[in-house]
Amino acid sequence: MAQEEITAVILAGGLATRLGGVDKGLQPLDGEPLAAHVLRRIRPQVGEVLINCNRNAERYGLLGCRLVSDRIAGFPGPLAGLHAALQVAATPLVLTAPCDSPFLPSDLANRLAAALADGEAAVAAGNGREPVFALYRRSLLPRLEAFLNAGKRKVGQWQGEMDCRVADFSDQPEAFENFNSPDDWPGSHPEQAREGS
């Protein structure tokens, strides 16, 4: 599978409730927003990178990617970001990665594509499954729309309803480390500035 056939979407559309509502993808790590670290890792692996965000579009726009917002109201979670990306992607495959995992594997797309084979999706597994690190066929859009319209939101449940293969990353489970709470930041808390600051 050529990298030009894959669009990646960085999922930055959540509410980050464990961080007090700050925009997680814009929180600094080593002087750069988390989303910038993720972008640097994923950009060489795919044909295009989208950023799914629902606020602070001007700041995310500085990263130089096409932005997509949830088309389903109420911040329903990662699947809403996937749904938005599937609607605009020009490639047959869409890869999802969260904005809070700055050390993601440099071969994430290649291994997911190899695991996908003739399946409908592939999910990474480090220390267990990492459901938001996944590769999907764009043809799944109608089924995802039906799933979301039925009020369902869980990524694992969605993956369980299809032929979802597993890509083994047990050799680098630390690559999926994420920044979810203030204690995850080395030496300091994330900045407490809210949107618009």
C-alpha positions in Angstrom: 0.0 0.0 0.0 1.6 3.3 -1.1 1.6 6.1 1.4 -0.2 8.3 -1.1 -3.3 6.1 -0.6 -3.5 7.0 3.0 -4.9 10.2 4.6 -4.1 10.7 8.3 -6.4 12.6 10.7 -5.0 13.9 14.0 -7.9 13.8 16.5 -7.9 17.1 18.4 -11.6 17.7 18.7 -12.2 16.5 22.3 -13.0 18.5 25.4 -9.9 17.3 27.5 -12.0 17.1 30.6 -9.1 15.6 32.6 -7.1 18.7 31.8 -9.7 21.1 32.9 -11.1 21.8 29.4 -7.9 23.2 27.9 -7.4 22.4 24.2 -5.1 19.4 24.6 -3.5 19.5 21.1 -2.3 23.0 21.7 -0.6 22.3 25.1 3.1 22.7 25.0 5.7 20.0 25.2 9.3 21.0 24.7 8.1 24.4 23.4 5.8 23.1 20.8 2.1 22.1 20.8 1.4 18.4 21.2 -0.3 18.3 17.8 2.9 19.6 16.2 4.9 16.6 17.6 2.2 14.2 16.3 2.2 15.9 12.9 6.0 15.7 12.6 5.8 11.9 13.2 2.9 11.1 11.0 3.4 13.5 8.0 6.2 11.4 6.3 4.1 8.3 6.5 1.0 9.4 4.5 -0.2 11.4 1.5 -2.1 14.0 3.5 -2.7 15.0 7.1 -5.9 16.5 8.3 -6.5 17.9 11.8 -9.9 17.4 13.4 -10.6 20.3 15.7 -13.7 22.0 17.0 -12.1 25.2 18.5 -9.0 27.3 18.1 -9.0 26.8 14.3 -6.6 29.7 13.7 -4.0 28.2 16.0 -4.3 24.8 14.4 -4.2 26.4 11.0 -0.7 27.5 11.7 0.4 23.8 11.5 -0.3 23.9 7.7 -2.9 21.1 7.4 -6.4 21.0 6.2 -8.8 21.3 9.2 -12.0 19.4 9.6 -14.6 19.9 12.3 -17.1 17.3 13.7 -20.3 17.2 11.7 -22.1 15.7 14.7 -22.9 18.1 17.5 -22.0 17.6 21.2 -18.4 16.5 21.1 -19.3 12.8 20.6 -15.7 11.6 20.6 -13.0 10.2 18.3 -15.5 8.5 15.9 -16.9 12.0 15.0 -13.4 13.0 14.0 -13.1 9.9 11.8 -16.5 10.5 10.4 -15.5 14.1 9.4 -12.3 12.8 7.8 -13.9 10.0 5.8 -16.2 12.6 4.3 -13.4 14.8 2.9 -10.5 12.4 2.3 -9.4 11.9 -1.3 -7.7 8.5 -0.6 -9.2 5.0 -0.1 -7.7 4.7 3.4 -7.9 7.0 6.5 -5.6 6.6 9.5 -6.5 8.0 12.9 -4.0 9.2 15.6 -4.8 11.2 18.7 -3.2 14.6 19.3 -1.8 13.6 22.7 0.6 10.8 21.6 3.8 12.7 20.5 6.0 9.5 20.3 3.8 7.5 17.9 5.6 4.8 15.8 7.5 6.1 12.8 6.2 3.0 10.9 2.6 3.2 12.1 1.1 3.6 8.7 3.2 0.8 7.1 2.4 -1.7 9.8 -1.3 -0.9 9.9 -1.5 -1.2 6.1 0.4 -4.5 6.1 -2.0 -5.9 8.8 -5.1 -4.6 6.9 -4.5 -6.8 3.8 -8.1 -7.5 2.6 -9.8 -6.5 5.9 -11.9 -3.5 6.5 -9.8 -1.9 9.2 -6.6 -2.5 11.2 -5.9 -1.4 14.8 -2.5 -1.1 16.6 -1.7 -3.2 19.6 1.1 -2.3 22.0 0.3 -3.3 25.5 -3.2 -4.4 24.4 -5.2 -2.7 21.7 -4.8 1.0 21.0 -8.2 1.7 19.4 -7.6 5.3 18.3 -4.5 4.3 16.3 -6.3 2.6 13.4 -6.6 2.5 9.6 -10.0 2.3 7.9 -11.3 1.9 4.4 -13.1 5.1 3.3 -16.0 2.8 2.1 -17.0 2.3 5.7 -18.5 5.8 5.9 -22.2 4.8 5.5 -21.8 2.2 8.2 -20.1 4.6 10.5 -22.8 7.2 9.9 -25.5 4.6 10.8 -23.5 3.6 14.0 -23.3 7.3 15.1 -26.9 8.0 14.2 -27.9 5.1 16.5 -26.3 7.0 19.4 -23.3 4.7 19.6 -19.9 6.3 20.4 -17.3 3.6 21.5 -14.4 3.1 19.2 -13.9 -0.5 20.3 -17.5 -1.4 19.7 -17.3 0.1 16.2 -14.2 -1.9 15.4 -15.9 -5.0 16.7 -18.6 -4.7 14.1 -16.3 -5.2 11.2 -13.4 -7.2 9.9 -10.7 -5.4 12.0 -7.2 -6.8 11.9 -4.5 -6.2 14.5 -1.1 -4.8 13.8 1.5 -5.9 16.4 3.5 -3.2 18.0 4.5 -5.1 21.1 8.1 -4.3 20.4 7.4 -0.6 21.0 4.5 -0.2 23.4 6.0 3.0 24.8 5.3 4.7 21.4 1.7 5.0 22.4 2.3 6.9 25.6 -0.2 9.8 25.8 -0.6 13.0 27.7 -4.0 12.8 29.4 -3.6 14.4 32.8 -1.4 17.1 34.3 0.8 14.5 35.9 1.8 13.3 32.5 3.8 16.4 31.7 7.5 16.1 32.6 8.4 18.5 35.3 5.4 20.8 35.1 1.7 21.0 34.5 0.3 22.0 31.1 -0.5 25.6 30.8 -3.8 26.4 32.3 -4.7 29.0 29.7 -8.2 28.4 28.3 -9.4 28.9 24.7 -8.8 32.4 23.4 -5.8 33.1 25.7 
